[in-house]
Amino acid sequence: MNSPGDVLDLINRGDAGTRAELARRTGMARSTIAQRVDALIEYGLVEESESGESTGGRPPRVLRLNTERNCVIGADLGATHCRVALLDIGGTLLASREDPLLITEGPLPVMEHIDARMHELLAETGRPIEAVKAIGIGVPGPVEFATGRPVNPPIMPGWHEYPIPEYFRDRYDVEVLVDNDVNVLALGEHRFAHTDADHLLFVKVGTGIGCGIIADGRLHRGAQGSAGDIGHIRVPGSGDVLCRCGNTGCLEAVAGGAALAARLTAAGIPAADGRAVVELVNSGNAEAGRMVRDVGRIIGDVLAGIVNFYNPGAIVVGGVMAQVHEPLLAGVREVIYQRSLPLATHLLTVVPSGAGEEGGALGAGRLAIDHILAPDQINRALAKGPGVPSSAKPPAATR
C-alpha cells in the first residue's frame, strides 16, 4: 500500500480525499505522501483544490481524479450496430452515438468507423485527442484477451486474429483492450446497474446466447477467455439441430433468436430474425409469446445447473430477446427455482438488463478505465516519467 498506484486507488475509491487522510490510511510519512501525490499531479491523473470544509483553520486541499484531462472510449460492436461512448476516467458518460454497421464489412471499415466517431465525440465535448488514455472494445465473438485478437469468430468473417489493438496504438499510442461483447456487457451491468451484486451472470439472448461472469466483483474470463460460452452447451432431447459451431443440439441452436424465428416461420408465422419475434410478441401474437416462454424454460434448464455450480446473487438477462422479458424471464425463473437448490436460489434475483442500450459501450469504457487506473499500470507509467500519450494522426474519414 505504499506505491503511487495504491495512493491513486485510495483516491479513486473515495477512501481518502486529502493528504492527511492518505497518511492516516497508509501509515506513510507526510513527506512520502507528498512525493506520491505530487507525482500523480505532475502526470496529470490527480488534481488538488481548496474545496473541503474547514474545521477552524485553512480549508484542506481536496484530491480527486483529473477528469478533464483524462478520458476513455468504449465501443460496443454487434452483428449490425456500433455504439461508441466517451467517458471520463471517473466513469461518467460524456457522449455516445450508435450507428447501423455490419460486422461482416470487415475489420478495416469498422475500425475506421470507430476512429471517426471517436473524433466526433471528442469535438462535441471539447476534449483533445491527447485526453484519450485508453480504448475498450467489445466484439461479438471469441477473443484471446491477452492479445486482443478475435479467434475464429463465427459471425465475423475476415476478423480471425485481426490485430485490433494495433490499429489504434499505431495511430494514437494509447492502451487498447478488446473483449467478447458479453463480457463487456456483464461489466457494464455490474458497474452501472447492479453495483452490489459481486456474483453476477449476464445472459445475452439474441441471435446466439452467451454469458458474462462477474466473480467476487471481477470479470471472470477463464484460462483463454472463453468462460461463459453457454450457447454451446448441449440441450438434452434437442435432436440433431445443427449449430453454427458444427455440433448439434447446442443451446443457441435450439433457443436463440434465429432458431425461434425459424420455428415460427415453419409454423406459418413469418419471422426473419429475433427482432421480428419481439415485434410479434409485442403485437399480441399468442403463439410467439408461448414459444418465447418455452425458450425461457430451455435456457432456465441450462442456467439451473450453473446456479447450483456457481451460486450467483443475480442473473441479468439482456440482448434482443430480453425486450420481451416478461414471457422469457417467466420461463427462465420457473425452471431455475424448480431445479436449483433452495440455498442457491434463496436470495437469487433474475431480472432484465438495467444498463440498457448503453450497457455494452459503458462496459467497454469501464474495461479501459480499470486497466489504466490499476495500481501496477500507474506505477509502470510513472516510472517512465511525466507526460501524456503522444498526439494523433488525422482521423479517418467519417462513414
C-alpha positions as CSV (number, residue, x, y, z in Angstrom):
1,M,0.0,0.0,0.0
2,N,3.0,2.3,-0.5
3,S,3.2,2.9,-4.2
4,P,1.7,5.8,-6.2
5,G,-0.7,3.4,-7.8
6,D,-2.0,2.4,-4.4
7,V,-2.4,6.0,-3.4
8,L,-4.4,6.7,-6.6
9,D,-6.6,3.7,-5.8
10,L,-7.5,5.1,-2.4
11,I,-8.4,8.5,-4.0
12,N,-10.3,6.8,-6.8
13,R,-12.4,4.7,-4.4
14,G,-13.2,7.7,-2.2
15,D,-11.3,6.1,0.7
16,A,-9.0,9.2,1.1
17,G,-9.6,12.7,-0.2
18,T,-6.8,14.7,1.4
19,R,-3.1,14.2,2.1
20,A,-3.8,13.9,5.8
21,E,-6.3,11.2,5.2
22,L,-3.8,9.3,2.9
23,A,-1.2,9.5,5.7
24,R,-3.7,8.1,8.2
25,R,-4.9,5.3,5.9
26,T,-1.4,4.2,4.7
27,G,0.8,5.0,7.8
28,M,3.3,6.7,5.4
29,A,5.1,9.8,6.4
30,R,3.7,13.1,5.1
31,S,6.8,13.6,3.1
32,T,6.3,10.3,1.3
33,I,2.7,11.1,0.7
34,A,3.7,14.4,-0.8
35,Q,6.1,12.7,-3.2
36,R,3.4,10.2,-4.3
37,V,0.7,12.9,-4.7
38,D,2.9,15.3,-6.5
39,A,4.0,12.7,-9.0
40,L,0.3,11.9,-9.7
41,I,-0.5,15.6,-10.1
42,E,2.5,16.1,-12.4
43,Y,1.5,13.2,-14.5
44,G,-2.0,14.7,-14.8
45,L,-4.1,12.0,-13.2
46,V,-4.9,13.9,-10.0
47,E,-5.9,17.4,-9.2
48,E,-6.0,19.3,-5.9
49,S,-8.2,22.1,-4.9
50,E,-9.3,24.0,-1.8
51,S,-12.9,22.9,-1.7
52,G,-13.0,20.9,1.6
53,E,-14.8,22.1,4.7
54,S,-12.8,24.0,7.2
55,T,-12.6,22.8,10.8
56,G,-11.4,26.2,12.1
57,G,-8.2,26.8,10.1
58,R,-7.3,26.8,6.5
59,P,-9.6,24.6,4.4
60,P,-8.0,21.2,3.5
61,R,-6.9,20.7,-0.1
62,V,-9.1,18.0,-1.7
63,L,-7.7,15.4,-4.0
64,R,-9.7,14.0,-6.9
65,L,-9.2,12.4,-10.3
66,N,-8.4,14.8,-13.1
67,T,-11.4,14.0,-15.2
68,E,-10.9,17.0,-17.6
69,R,-7.6,15.8,-18.9
70,N,-8.3,12.0,-18.9
71,C,-11.0,10.1,-20.7
72,V,-11.6,6.8,-22.4
73,I,-13.5,5.4,-25.4
74,G,-15.8,2.5,-25.1
75,A,-17.0,0.8,-28.3
76,D,-19.7,-1.9,-28.5
77,L,-19.8,-3.8,-31.7
78,G,-22.7,-6.1,-32.6
79,A,-23.6,-8.0,-35.7
80,T,-25.5,-5.0,-37.1
81,H,-24.6,-2.0,-35.0
82,C,-21.8,0.0,-33.5
83,R,-22.1,2.2,-30.4
84,V,-19.2,4.4,-29.4
85,A,-19.1,6.2,-26.0
86,L,-16.8,8.8,-24.4
87,L,-16.4,8.6,-20.6
88,D,-14.1,10.4,-18.2
89,I,-11.9,8.3,-16.0
90,G,-14.3,8.7,-13.2
91,G,-16.8,6.6,-15.3
92,T,-19.2,9.5,-16.2
93,L,-20.7,9.2,-19.6
94,L,-19.9,12.3,-21.6
95,A,-21.4,11.5,-25.0
96,S,-22.3,8.5,-27.2
97,R,-23.6,7.6,-30.6
98,E,-25.0,4.4,-32.2
99,D,-25.0,3.7,-35.9
100,P,-26.1,0.7,-38.0
101,L,-23.0,-1.1,-39.1
102,L,-22.5,-4.7,-40.4
103,I,-19.6,-6.5,-38.7
104,T,-19.4,-8.5,-41.9
105,E,-18.0,-5.5,-43.7
106,G,-14.6,-6.5,-42.2
107,P,-12.1,-5.1,-39.8
108,L,-10.7,-2.0,-41.6
109,P,-14.1,-0.3,-42.4
110,V,-15.3,-1.0,-38.8
111,M,-12.1,0.3,-37.2
112,E,-12.2,3.4,-39.4
113,H,-15.8,4.0,-38.3
114,I,-14.9,3.8,-34.6
115,D,-12.0,6.1,-35.2
116,A,-14.2,8.7,-36.9
117,R,-16.9,8.6,-34.3
118,M,-14.3,9.0,-31.5
119,H,-13.1,12.2,-33.0
120,E,-16.7,13.5,-33.4
121,L,-17.4,12.8,-29.7
122,L,-14.2,14.5,-28.6
123,A,-15.1,17.5,-30.7
124,E,-18.6,17.5,-29.3
125,T,-17.4,17.6,-25.7
126,G,-14.4,19.9,-26.3
127,R,-11.8,17.3,-25.5
128,P,-8.5,16.9,-27.3
129,I,-7.3,13.5,-28.6
130,E,-4.5,13.7,-26.1
131,A,-7.1,13.3,-23.3
132,V,-7.9,9.7,-24.5
133,K,-5.8,7.4,-22.4
134,A,-7.4,4.0,-23.4
135,I,-9.9,2.4,-25.7
136,G,-12.1,-0.6,-24.8
137,I,-13.8,-2.6,-27.5
138,G,-16.4,-5.4,-27.2
139,V,-16.8,-7.7,-30.3
140,P,-19.4,-10.3,-31.0
141,G,-17.1,-13.3,-31.0
142,P,-14.4,-15.2,-29.0
143,V,-11.3,-13.1,-28.1
144,E,-7.9,-14.0,-26.8
145,F,-7.9,-11.3,-24.2
146,A,-4.1,-11.2,-23.8
147,T,-3.6,-10.2,-27.4
148,G,-7.0,-8.6,-28.1
149,R,-7.4,-10.7,-31.3
150,P,-10.6,-12.4,-32.3
151,V,-10.3,-16.2,-32.6
152,N,-12.4,-17.9,-35.3
153,P,-15.4,-15.7,-34.7
154,P,-18.4,-17.4,-36.4
155,I,-20.2,-14.2,-37.5
156,M,-17.2,-12.1,-38.2
157,P,-15.7,-13.2,-41.5
158,G,-12.2,-11.8,-42.1
159,W,-11.6,-11.0,-38.4
160,H,-9.7,-14.1,-37.3
161,E,-6.6,-12.9,-35.5
162,Y,-7.0,-9.4,-36.8
163,P,-4.8,-7.1,-34.6
164,I,-7.5,-4.7,-33.4
165,P,-5.3,-3.1,-30.6
166,E,-2.5,-2.3,-33.1
167,Y,-4.8,-0.2,-35.3
168,F,-5.3,2.4,-32.6
169,R,-1.9,2.0,-30.9
170,D,-0.1,2.8,-34.1
171,R,-2.1,6.0,-34.5
172,Y,-2.6,7.3,-31.0
173,D,-0.2,5.5,-28.7
174,V,-3.0,4.5,-26.3
175,E,-3.8,1.4,-24.4
176,V,-6.4,-0.8,-26.2
177,L,-8.4,-3.6,-24.5
178,V,-10.6,-5.9,-26.6
179,D,-13.0,-8.5,-25.2
180,N,-16.1,-10.5,-26.0
181,D,-19.2,-8.4,-26.2
182,V,-21.0,-10.5,-23.4
183,N,-18.0,-9.8,-21.1
184,V,-18.2,-6.1,-21.5
185,L,-22.0,-6.2,-21.1
186,A,-21.6,-8.0,-17.8
187,L,-19.0,-5.4,-16.7
188,G,-21.3,-2.6,-17.7
189,E,-24.2,-4.2,-15.9
190,H,-22.2,-4.7,-12.7
191,R,-20.6,-1.3,-12.6
192,F,-23.6,0.8,-13.7
193,A,-26.8,-1.1,-12.7
194,H,-26.1,-3.8,-10.2
195,T,-23.2,-2.4,-8.1
196,D,-24.0,-4.6,-5.1
197,A,-24.1,-7.9,-7.0
198,D,-20.5,-9.1,-6.7
199,H,-21.5,-12.6,-8.1
200,L,-23.5,-11.9,-11.3
201,L,-24.3,-13.7,-14.5
202,F,-25.2,-11.6,-17.5
203,V,-27.0,-13.8,-20.1
204,K,-27.3,-12.3,-23.6
205,V,-30.1,-13.8,-25.6
206,G,-30.0,-12.6,-29.2
207,T,-29.2,-14.5,-32.4
208,G,-26.9,-16.5,-30.2
209,I,-26.7,-17.0,-26.5
210,G,-23.7,-16.1,-24.2
211,C,-22.9,-15.4,-20.6
212,G,-20.6,-13.0,-18.9
213,I,-19.5,-13.9,-15.4
214,I,-18.7,-11.5,-12.5
215,A,-17.0,-13.4,-9.7
216,D,-16.2,-11.6,-6.4
217,G,-16.7,-8.2,-8.2
218,R,-14.3,-9.1,-11.1
219,L,-14.8,-10.2,-14.6
220,H,-14.0,-13.9,-15.0
221,R,-12.7,-15.0,-18.4
222,G,-11.2,-18.4,-17.7
223,A,-7.8,-19.6,-18.9
224,Q,-8.1,-18.5,-22.5
225,G,-11.0,-16.1,-22.4
226,S,-13.8,-18.5,-23.3
227,A,-15.6,-18.7,-19.9
228,G,-19.3,-18.3,-20.1
229,D,-19.9,-19.7,-23.6
230,I,-23.1,-21.4,-22.5
231,G,-24.6,-21.1,-26.1
232,H,-22.8,-24.3,-27.0
233,I,-23.9,-26.4,-24.0
234,R,-25.9,-29.4,-25.4
235,V,-29.6,-29.4,-24.6
236,P,-30.8,-32.9,-23.8
237,G,-33.6,-34.2,-26.1
238,S,-32.8,-31.5,-28.7
239,G,-32.2,-34.0,-31.5
240,D,-29.8,-33.2,-34.3
241,V,-30.4,-29.5,-34.7
242,L,-27.2,-28.2,-36.3
243,C,-25.3,-25.3,-34.7
244,R,-23.1,-22.9,-36.5
245,C,-20.2,-24.3,-34.4
246,G,-20.6,-27.6,-36.2
247,N,-22.0,-29.6,-33.3
248,T,-25.7,-30.5,-32.8
249,G,-28.2,-29.6,-30.1
250,C,-26.4,-26.5,-28.8
251,L,-28.4,-24.1,-26.6
252,E,-28.2,-21.2,-29.1
253,A,-29.2,-23.5,-32.0
254,V,-32.3,-24.5,-30.0
255,A,-33.2,-21.4,-28.1
256,G,-31.5,-18.4,-29.8
257,G,-33.5,-15.7,-31.6
258,A,-32.6,-17.1,-35.0
259,A,-33.9,-20.6,-34.0
260,L,-37.1,-19.2,-32.6
261,A,-37.7,-17.2,-35.7
262,A,-37.2,-20.3,-37.9
263,R,-39.7,-22.3,-35.8
264,L,-42.3,-19.6,-36.0
265,T,-41.8,-19.3,-39.8
266,A,-42.2,-23.1,-40.0
267,A,-45.5,-22.8,-38.1
268,G,-46.8,-20.3,-40.7
269,I,-45.9,-17.2,-38.8
270,P,-43.2,-15.4,-40.8
271,A,-40.3,-14.0,-38.7
272,A,-37.0,-13.0,-40.2
273,D,-35.0,-12.9,-37.0
274,G,-35.1,-12.3,-33.3
275,R,-36.3,-8.7,-33.7
276,A,-39.2,-9.9,-35.7
277,V,-40.1,-12.3,-32.9
278,V,-40.1,-9.4,-30.5
279,E,-42.4,-7.5,-32.7
280,L,-44.8,-10.4,-32.9
281,V,-44.9,-10.8,-29.1
282,N,-45.4,-7.1,-28.6
283,S,-48.2,-7.1,-31.1
284,G,-50.0,-9.8,-29.1
285,N,-49.3,-12.9,-31.1
286,A,-50.1,-15.7,-28.7
287,E,-48.0,-18.4,-30.4
288,A,-44.9,-16.2,-30.4
289,G,-45.5,-15.5,-26.7
290,R,-45.8,-19.2,-26.0
291,M,-42.7,-20.1,-27.9
292,V,-40.7,-17.3,-26.1
293,R,-41.7,-18.7,-22.7
294,D,-40.8,-22.3,-23.9
295,V,-37.4,-20.9,-24.9
296,G,-37.1,-19.3,-21.5
297,R,-37.6,-22.8,-19.9
298,I,-34.9,-24.3,-22.1
299,I,-32.5,-21.5,-21.1
300,G,-33.5,-21.9,-17.5
301,D,-32.7,-25.6,-17.6
302,V,-29.1,-24.8,-18.5
303,L,-28.9,-22.0,-16.0
304,A,-30.2,-24.1,-13.2
305,G,-27.1,-26.3,-13.3
306,I,-24.9,-23.2,-13.4
307,V,-26.8,-21.7,-10.4
308,N,-26.0,-24.9,-8.4
309,F,-22.4,-24.8,-9.5
310,Y,-21.7,-21.1,-9.2
311,N,-24.3,-19.7,-6.8
312,P,-24.7,-16.2,-8.3
313,G,-26.5,-13.5,-6.5
314,A,-28.1,-12.1,-9.6
315,I,-28.9,-13.3,-13.2
316,V,-29.4,-10.4,-15.6
317,V,-30.9,-11.1,-19.0
318,G,-30.2,-8.8,-21.9
319,G,-30.0,-9.0,-25.7
320,V,-32.7,-8.6,-28.3
321,M,-34.9,-11.2,-26.9
322,A,-34.9,-9.6,-23.5
323,Q,-37.0,-6.9,-24.9
324,V,-39.9,-9.4,-24.3
325,H,-38.6,-10.2,-20.9
326,E,-41.9,-10.9,-19.3
327,P,-42.6,-14.3,-21.0
328,L,-38.8,-15.0,-21.4
329,L,-37.9,-14.5,-17.8
330,A,-41.1,-16.2,-16.6
331,G,-39.8,-19.4,-18.3
332,V,-36.3,-18.9,-17.0
333,R,-37.4,-18.3,-13.4
334,E,-39.8,-21.3,-13.5
335,V,-37.2,-23.8,-14.2
336,I,-34.3,-22.3,-12.2
337,Y,-36.4,-22.1,-9.0
338,Q,-37.7,-25.7,-9.6
339,R,-34.4,-27.4,-10.4
340,S,-31.8,-25.4,-8.4
341,L,-31.0,-25.9,-4.7
342,P,-33.0,-23.8,-2.3
343,L,-29.9,-22.3,-0.7
344,A,-28.7,-21.2,-4.2
345,T,-32.0,-19.6,-5.0
346,H,-32.9,-18.2,-1.6
347,L,-31.7,-14.6,-2.4
348,L,-31.2,-15.0,-6.2
349,T,-32.8,-12.4,-8.5
350,V,-33.5,-12.9,-12.2
351,V,-34.0,-9.6,-13.8
352,P,-33.9,-7.8,-17.2
353,S,-30.9,-5.6,-18.1
354,G,-30.7,-2.4,-16.1
355,A,-27.9,-0.7,-18.1
356,G,-30.0,-0.6,-21.3
357,E,-28.7,0.1,-24.7
358,E,-25.6,1.9,-23.4
359,G,-24.5,-1.2,-21.4
360,G,-22.0,-2.6,-23.9
361,A,-20.3,0.7,-24.6
362,L,-20.2,1.6,-20.9
363,G,-18.8,-1.8,-20.0
364,A,-16.1,-1.4,-22.7
365,G,-15.3,2.0,-21.3
366,R,-15.1,0.6,-17.8
367,L,-12.7,-2.1,-19.1
368,A,-10.4,0.7,-20.3
369,I,-10.7,2.7,-17.1
370,D,-10.0,-0.3,-14.8
371,H,-6.9,-1.0,-16.9
372,I,-5.3,2.4,-16.8
373,L,-6.1,3.0,-13.1
374,A,-4.8,-0.3,-12.0
375,P,-2.0,0.3,-9.4
376,D,0.6,-1.7,-11.3
377,Q,-0.2,0.1,-14.5
378,I,0.1,3.5,-12.8
379,N,3.4,2.6,-11.3
380,R,4.8,1.5,-14.7
381,A,3.5,4.7,-16.3
382,L,5.1,6.9,-13.6
383,A,8.4,5.0,-13.9
384,K,8.6,6.2,-17.5
385,G,8.4,9.9,-16.4
386,P,5.6,12.5,-16.5
387,G,3.6,13.2,-19.6
388,V,0.6,12.1,-21.5
389,P,0.3,9.7,-24.6
390,S,1.5,11.2,-27.8
391,S,-0.8,13.0,-30.2
392,A,-2.7,11.6,-33.1
393,K,-2.6,11.2,-36.8
394,P,-5.6,12.7,-38.6
395,P,-8.9,10.9,-38.1
396,A,-10.2,8.5,-40.7
397,A,-13.0,9.7,-42.9
398,T,-16.5,9.5,-41.4
399,R,-18.6,6.8,-42.9
